[in-house]
Amino acid sequence: MDPLSISASVIAHVPASLAVRGKGVKLIAPLQHVLAELCDLVDELTTLQVLLITTFCMIASATLSLERDLEIIAEELHALCQ
């Protein structure tokens, strides 16, 4: 190819490649927003999981304490009845 044909070909391809790049950026930009939202959602779910585990542990501890108290009361009542 002669230099003029090469130059014309390059000039013709530059706008086309810029148009493709522009469309690609338009497609990727919303995906970055979705990725940020997914990261926020994962953070919220992790926080919720910690809250649920903490609540479960507190309830389990309170239940165990109440069971011990109930056993002591039952023993005291049994001793009083004899």
HUMOHU-V289143 format. One line per field, one symbol per residue. ss: DSSP state (2 for helix, 1 for strand, 0 for the rest). psi: psi as a letter, one per 20 degrees, with the letter a starting at -180 (. if undefined). burial: 1 if it has 9 or more other C-alpha atoms within 8 Angstrom, else 0. A space follows every 10 residues. Layout:
# HUMOHU-V289143
ss: ???
psi: ???
burial: ???
This chain:
# HUMOHU-V289143
ss: 0022222222 2222222222 2222222222 2222222222 2222222222 2222222222 2222222222 2222222222 20
psi: qqhgggghgg hhhghghhgg gghgghhhgh hhgggghggg gggghggggg gggggggggg ghggghgggh gggggggghh i.
burial: 0000010000 0000000000 0000000000 0000000000 0000000000 0000000000 0000000000 0000000000 00
